[in-house]
Amino acid sequence: MVSWKYLVKVEAGLRICVIDKYPLSVEGMSLILRQMEGVTDIQTLTEPLAALEFLHYHPDIDLVIVDLFMPDMDGEQFVRSLQQSELDIAVITMSATQDMVRLKSVLDLGVMGVIPKWSERDQLFDALKQVMAGEIYIPEVMRPQLRRLTRNPLRPLDSNINALGVTRRQRDVLKLVAKGHSNREISLMLNLTEHTIKSHLSAIYTLIGAKNRADCLQKAYRLGLLKLPVT
């Protein structure tokens, strides 16, 4: 069982921001999350733009749970905007449908998990624990369909640094991994928590189809995410 005391600062606890267009949905989610050990602060918002502004002034939020389908700005657009702000916050998306194309799109952007809105409380808690441990959470029922969508061969990066959805911060982590640094060392060098480093690496693994650290580096060189050292 994952220990929250290991994953987050004991004195601070886990800080979560929930974003959904329906006030009753965010309030209901808040009530459920408050039952989870280690959660100390929950913020709820119904407007994505207001949420982006809130997160700008509160970068200490550990996790964002956002609805995939919202008016004005949907979950995918929200994630892109959050990436542009370069805030290092893990994101989980909620969805009331099984639109696999949309879900794959947000996963490709680096979202750390997908939670169906019909999930039970324990499934929600398991998802959060897995994500905060630096892993990607995808419900078992969705995995076969998403796997079919990811069978396309890898393609080289074009001139756009985000062609694969890899963020600038994720590339910073990747460069330090290539130099042989451990997650602990990278967290100190980038002034981030170790579980944030794990989250970035897990997102990169998913984006480029890597199985482990060595495989990740090999594919990163092949795709142009890393430059081969000059000899």
Secondary structure as the mmCIF struct_conf table of DSSP 4:
data_model
#
loop_
_struct_conf.conf_type_id
_struct_conf.id
_struct_conf.beg_label_comp_id
_struct_conf.beg_label_asym_id
_struct_conf.beg_label_seq_id
_struct_conf.end_label_comp_id
_struct_conf.end_label_asym_id
_struct_conf.end_label_seq_id
HELX_RH_AL_P HELX_RH_AL_P1 TRP A 4 LEU A 7
BEND BEND1 VAL A 8 VAL A 8
TURN_TY1_P TURN_TY1_P1 VAL A 10 ALA A 12
STRN STRN1 LEU A 14 ILE A 19
BEND BEND2 LYS A 21 LYS A 21
HELX_RH_AL_P HELX_RH_AL_P2 PRO A 23 LEU A 33
TURN_TY1_P TURN_TY1_P2 ARG A 34 GLN A 35
BEND BEND3 MET A 36 MET A 36
TURN_TY1_P TURN_TY1_P3 GLU A 37 GLY A 38
STRN STRN2 VAL A 39 LEU A 45
BEND BEND4 THR A 46 THR A 46
HELX_RH_AL_P HELX_RH_AL_P3 PRO A 48 TYR A 57
TURN_TY1_P TURN_TY1_P4 PRO A 59 ASP A 60
STRN STRN3 LEU A 63 ASP A 67
BEND BEND5 LEU A 68 LEU A 68
BEND BEND6 PRO A 71 MET A 73
HELX_RH_AL_P HELX_RH_AL_P4 GLY A 75 GLN A 84
TURN_TY1_P TURN_TY1_P5 SER A 85 GLU A 86
STRN STRN4 ALA A 90 SER A 95
BEND BEND7 ALA A 96 THR A 97
HELX_RH_AL_P HELX_RH_AL_P5 MET A 100 ASP A 108
TURN_TY1_P TURN_TY1_P6 LEU A 109 GLY A 110
STRN STRN5 GLY A 113 PRO A 116
TURN_TY1_P TURN_TY1_P7 LYS A 117 TRP A 118
HELX_RH_AL_P HELX_RH_AL_P6 ARG A 121 MET A 132
TURN_TY1_P TURN_TY1_P8 ALA A 133 GLY A 134
STRN STRN6 TYR A 137 TYR A 137
HELX_RH_3T_P HELX_RH_3T_P1 GLU A 140 MET A 142
HELX_RH_AL_P HELX_RH_AL_P7 ARG A 143 LEU A 149
TURN_TY1_P TURN_TY1_P9 THR A 150 THR A 150
BEND BEND8 ASN A 152 ASN A 152
HELX_LH_PP_P HELX_LH_PP_P1 PRO A 153 LEU A 154
BEND BEND9 SER A 159 SER A 159
TURN_TY1_P TURN_TY1_P10 ILE A 161 LEU A 164
HELX_RH_AL_P HELX_RH_AL_P8 ARG A 168 ALA A 178
TURN_TY1_P TURN_TY1_P11 LYS A 179 GLY A 180
HELX_RH_AL_P HELX_RH_AL_P9 ASN A 183 LEU A 190
TURN_TY1_P TURN_TY1_P12 ASN A 191 ASN A 191
HELX_RH_AL_P HELX_RH_AL_P10 GLU A 194 ILE A 208
TURN_TY1_P TURN_TY1_P13 GLY A 209 GLY A 209
BEND BEND10 LYS A 211 ASN A 212
HELX_RH_AL_P HELX_RH_AL_P11 ARG A 213 LEU A 223
TURN_TY1_P TURN_TY1_P14 GLY A 224 GLY A 224
BEND BEND11 LEU A 225 LEU A 226
HELX_LH_PP_P HELX_LH_PP_P2 LYS A 227 VAL A 230
#
